[in-house]
């Protein structure tokens, strides 16, 4: 699930939806911490690039707030949030 959250976060960033992307990356971080899911080495550089772009695109406080919101999401809320764009009617918590 962590890789899927990352992929959706990268897509959101590419669409200019930076707050959504930061929330998804925060949720991804929480998921990795909880499940002790490591990064794949090949993905780590791309992950860092997306994070750097987000930090440049969002004011520090906006990035931090969105990141914290993502970290605070439980698995079900993170999944619902991630799918909300693709499945109308899915509650976003």
Secondary structure, 3 states (H helix, E strand, C coil): CHHHHHHHHHHHHHCCCHHHHHHHHHHHHHHHHHHCCCCCHHHHHHHHHHHHHHHHHCCHHHHHHHHHHHHHCCHHHHHHHHHCCCCCCCCCC
